Amino acid sequence: MSDENNLAIRVTGGLGIISLDRTSHLNALTLPMIQGIQAQLDQWRHDPQVQAVLINSNSPKAFCAGGDIRYLYDSYQAGNTRYQDFFATEYAMLSTLRQFPKPVIVMMDGYVLGGGFGLAQACHINVSSEKSRFAMPETAIGFFPDVGATHFLSRLDEVGVYMALTGEQISSSDALYLDLVDYHVPGERFAELEAALSAAPILNPVEIRKIISTFITHPQESELQKRIDLINQHFSYPHLDEIEHSLAHASDALNQDWAKKMLAILQQRPLMAKQVSLKLQQTGQNLSLEKCMQLERDLQDIWLDQGDFIEGVRALIIDKDKNPQWQTNNAEFEKTLEKCWPAWTRQHIDSLCYK
């Protein structure tokens, strides 16, 4: 069944399937899509026929390319609070997913970016094809990695800082190496795997994992793993200027090109987005998932008004001039951020911005 909320819903055997079906926009999540996922989970929670839930995509290119940033931009420009409603509804849905009493499987084939990455991480069993590309690219539009990235990226230490600041994509092999996905299954076998799950008489976590294990293959070697020492070397510093200085003075001739590329990426990103993204990664290591999510929500509610998000979307999505005028200093915003930063995080940080 296809719905006006860009979700295709069906039940086959004991498996409830939610397929993201906004293929023209790489399944960027709209508010109706988020509400639809929430409503379907609420309906299936007490449905005895549905033993497990599968979330996948009808797009050959993407699982989900993130949230609908154009909607957030338009809401802010119109002077209403729908953008805040979007974030609140999204976070409630993610919490429902994580706490759902039945197993939730996600099958990813193609781009898994931003809000799509957060959606996948909220599921219980993650399956990726060789085509998947993962990233939290928010700093490119003057934002910060959210949807729980303060928690799930910060558990990766220096790699999490690298991903949060640069927004660089990683492969399915990289994600498997980092334990961001559980299983690697060839994309050409996804339909067969779905059929096997649908035909299973019992769909508890143990049985689901047994079924998936019969489809797994070994992916290509992780390129990120080959560079792990390099990432650790440059992205271990506590302050942004130290990270950039380290990249600028890379001495190993074999790795200078990579360091130069990373430095160029960072220099294109706005200062506030980089600074706050770094502090979120440092702080998130010491916080529960719930507190990480609350911290992100507090920041979201002020960011569109005072951060660089609106300018980033204007330059890259609306006008497409690719010439954003980032803020270089905003003392008022810094004060607002300090107030936003909860007392329970202060023992873990020295300051928030412009260190």
C-alpha positions in Angstrom: 0.0 0.0 0.0 1.4 3.4 -1.0 0.4 6.4 1.0 0.4 10.2 0.5 3.1 10.4 3.1 5.6 8.8 0.8 5.7 5.5 2.7 4.8 2.1 1.2 3.3 -0.1 4.0 2.6 -3.8 3.9 2.6 -6.9 6.1 4.0 -10.2 4.7 4.0 -13.1 7.0 5.1 -11.9 10.4 7.0 -8.9 8.9 5.7 -5.4 8.9 7.5 -3.5 6.1 7.9 0.3 5.9 9.5 1.4 2.6 10.6 4.9 2.2 9.1 6.0 -1.1 10.1 9.6 -1.9 12.5 8.5 -4.6 12.6 11.8 -6.5 14.2 13.4 -3.4 16.4 10.4 -2.4 13.9 9.8 0.4 14.7 13.0 2.3 12.4 12.8 5.3 9.4 15.0 5.4 7.2 15.7 8.4 4.4 13.4 7.0 6.9 10.6 6.5 8.1 10.9 10.1 4.5 11.0 11.4 3.7 8.1 9.2 6.5 6.0 10.6 5.4 6.9 14.1 1.8 6.0 13.4 2.7 2.7 11.8 4.9 1.7 14.8 2.1 2.6 17.2 -0.3 0.5 15.2 2.0 -2.5 15.0 3.1 -2.4 18.6 0.1 -4.5 19.7 -0.6 -6.3 16.5 0.0 -10.0 17.1 0.5 -10.7 13.4 3.5 -8.4 13.2 6.5 -10.0 14.9 9.2 -7.7 13.5 9.5 -4.5 11.5 11.6 -3.9 8.4 12.5 -0.4 7.2 13.9 -0.2 3.7 13.8 2.0 0.6 12.2 1.9 -2.8 15.0 4.1 -4.3 17.8 2.4 -6.2 20.1 5.2 -5.2 19.4 5.9 -1.5 18.1 4.6 1.7 17.6 8.1 3.0 19.6 11.3 2.1 18.6 13.1 5.4 15.9 15.4 6.5 14.0 17.8 4.3 16.1 20.9 4.8 14.1 22.9 2.3 11.1 22.4 4.5 13.1 23.7 7.5 14.3 26.7 5.5 10.8 27.6 4.2 9.3 27.3 7.7 11.9 29.6 9.2 11.6 32.1 6.4 7.8 32.1 6.8 8.1 33.0 10.4 6.4 29.9 11.8 7.5 27.2 14.2 7.0 24.2 12.0 10.7 23.6 11.8 10.7 23.1 15.6 7.8 20.8 15.3 9.7 18.8 12.7 12.7 18.3 15.0 10.4 17.4 18.0 8.4 14.9 15.9 11.6 13.3 14.4 13.2 12.8 17.8 10.0 11.3 19.3 9.9 8.9 16.4 13.6 7.9 16.8 12.9 7.2 20.5 10.0 5.1 19.6 12.2 3.1 17.2 14.9 2.5 19.8 12.5 1.4 22.4 10.2 -0.6 20.2 9.4 -4.0 21.8 9.7 -5.9 18.6 12.9 -6.3 16.5 13.4 -3.5 14.0 15.6 -4.3 11.0 16.9 -1.7 8.5 18.2 -2.6 5.1 20.3 0.1 3.5 21.3 0.3 -0.2 22.7 3.6 -1.4 23.1 6.9 0.4 22.6 6.9 4.2 23.1 10.6 5.1 22.2 12.9 8.0 18.7 12.1 9.2 18.8 8.8 7.3 21.9 7.8 9.3 20.2 8.7 12.5 17.1 6.7 11.5 19.2 3.6 10.7 21.1 3.9 14.0 17.9 3.9 15.9 17.0 0.5 14.4 18.0 -2.7 16.2 19.6 -4.8 13.4 21.4 -3.0 10.6 22.0 -4.6 7.2 24.0 -2.7 4.5 24.8 -3.5 0.8 28.1 -2.8 -0.9 26.5 0.4 -2.5 25.8 2.2 0.8 27.6 5.4 1.6 27.3 6.9 5.1 27.9 10.5 6.2 26.8 13.2 8.6 27.4 16.2 6.3 25.7 18.9 8.3 28.7 21.2 8.8 28.6 21.8 5.0 25.3 23.7 5.4 26.3 25.5 8.7 24.6 22.9 11.0 25.9 20.2 13.3 25.5 16.4 13.3 22.3 15.7 15.1 19.7 12.8 15.2 21.8 11.1 17.9 25.2 11.6 16.3 26.4 13.2 19.5 26.2 9.7 20.9 26.9 7.3 18.1 29.8 9.2 16.5 31.4 10.2 19.8 31.8 6.4 20.6 34.2 6.3 17.6 36.6 8.7 19.3 38.9 10.4 16.7 37.0 8.9 13.8 33.8 10.4 15.1 35.4 13.8 15.3 36.7 13.3 11.7 33.3 12.4 10.4 31.5 15.2 12.3 33.8 18.0 11.2 34.5 17.0 7.6 31.2 15.3 6.7 33.1 12.9 4.5 31.3 9.8 3.3 32.4 6.3 4.4 31.7 3.0 2.6 29.8 0.0 3.8 33.1 -1.7 4.5 34.1 1.2 6.7 30.8 1.2 8.5 31.1 -2.5 9.2 34.7 -2.0 10.5 33.4 0.8 12.8 30.4 -1.4 14.0 27.9 1.2 12.6 26.3 -1.7 10.7 25.9 -5.3 11.7 25.8 -7.2 8.4 27.0 -6.9 4.9 24.6 -8.4 2.3 24.9 -7.9 -1.5 22.3 -5.5 -2.7 21.2 -8.0 -5.4 20.1 -10.4 -2.6 18.0 -7.9 -0.6 14.7 -9.1 -2.2 15.6 -12.7 -1.4 16.5 -11.8 2.2 13.2 -9.9 2.6 11.3 -12.9 1.3 13.2 -15.2 3.7 12.3 -13.0 6.6 8.7 -12.8 5.5 8.4 -16.6 5.3 10.0 -17.3 8.7 7.4 -18.7 11.2 9.3 -17.0 14.1 10.9 -13.6 14.0 12.7 -13.0 17.2 16.2 -11.4 17.3 18.0 -14.8 17.4 16.0 -16.2 14.4 16.4 -13.0 12.4 20.1 -13.0 12.9 20.3 -16.7 11.8 18.4 -15.9 8.6 20.6 -12.8 7.8 23.8 -14.7 8.5 23.0 -17.1 5.6 23.1 -14.1 3.2 26.2 -12.3 4.4 29.4 -11.9 2.3 32.8 -10.3 3.1 33.0 -6.8 1.8 36.0 -5.1 0.3 38.7 -4.0 2.7 38.0 -0.8 4.6 39.8 2.2 3.2 39.2 4.0 6.4 40.9 1.2 8.4 44.0 1.8 6.3 44.0 5.5 7.4 42.9 5.0 11.0 46.4 5.9 12.4 46.4 9.0 10.2 42.9 10.0 11.4 43.9 9.4 15.0 47.0 11.5 14.6 45.3 14.6 13.2 41.9 14.5 14.8 42.9 13.8 18.4 43.5 17.4 19.4 41.1 19.1 21.8 40.8 22.3 19.8 39.9 23.1 16.2 42.9 25.2 15.5 45.2 22.4 16.7 43.5 20.0 14.3 43.8 22.3 11.4 47.5 23.1 12.3 48.3 19.4 12.4 46.8 18.8 8.9 48.6 21.9 7.6 51.9 20.5 8.8 51.6 16.9 7.8 55.2 15.7 7.2 54.6 12.3 5.7 54.8 12.8 2.0 52.6 9.8 1.3 49.8 11.3 3.3 50.2 15.0 2.6 47.6 14.9 -0.2 45.0 13.5 2.1 45.8 15.9 4.9 45.7 18.8 2.4 42.3 17.7 1.2 40.9 17.4 4.7 42.2 20.9 5.6 40.6 22.4 2.5 37.3 20.8 3.5 37.5 22.2 7.0 38.4 25.6 5.8 35.2 25.7 3.7 33.1 25.0 6.8 31.7 27.8 9.1 33.5 28.4 12.3 30.5 28.0 14.6 29.4 24.7 13.1 32.9 23.3 13.4 33.4 24.5 17.0 30.1 23.2 18.3 30.3 19.9 16.3 33.7 19.3 18.0 32.4 20.2 21.4 29.4 17.9 20.9 31.7 15.0 20.1 33.9 15.6 23.1 30.9 16.1 25.5 28.9 13.2 24.0 31.5 10.6 25.1 30.4 11.2 28.7 26.7 11.4 28.3 23.9 8.9 27.9 22.0 8.7 24.6 19.0 10.4 26.2 21.1 13.4 27.4 22.9 13.6 24.0 19.5 13.8 22.3 18.2 16.4 24.7 21.4 18.5 24.1 20.9 18.3 20.3 17.2 19.3 20.7 18.1 22.4 22.8 20.6 23.5 20.2 18.3 22.9 17.3 15.7 25.2 18.7 18.0 28.2 18.5 20.3 27.3 15.6 18.1 28.3 12.7 17.6 31.7 14.3 21.2 32.5 15.2 23.5 29.9 13.5 24.6 29.6 9.8 22.0 27.0 8.7 19.8 29.4 6.8 22.7 30.9 5.0 24.1 27.5 4.2 20.8 26.3 2.7 20.3 29.5 0.8 23.8 29.3 -0.8 23.8 25.6 -1.6 20.1 24.7 -2.1 18.0 27.8 -2.8 20.2 30.3 -4.8 22.9 27.7 -5.6 25.5 30.3 -5.8 27.8 28.2 -3.6 29.1 31.3 -1.9 27.8 31.2 1.7 28.7 34.2 3.8 29.5 32.5 7.1 29.6 34.3 10.4 33.1 34.8 11.7 32.1 35.9 15.1 28.7 36.1 17.0 29.1 37.0 20.6 25.4 37.1 21.2 25.0 33.6 19.8 27.8 32.4 22.0 26.0 33.7 25.1 22.8 32.0 24.0 24.7 28.7 23.4 26.2 28.9 26.9 22.8 29.2 28.4 21.5 26.3 26.3 24.4 24.0 27.4 22.9 22.2 30.4 24.5 22.2 33.8 25.0 18.4 33.6 27.5 18.9 30.8 29.6 21.6 32.3 31.9 19.3 34.2 33.0 17.9 30.8 33.8 21.1 28.9 35.8 24.2 29.5 33.9 26.4 27.1 31.6 26.1 24.2 32.8 28.2 21.3 35.7 30.2 20.0 38.4 28.4 22.1 
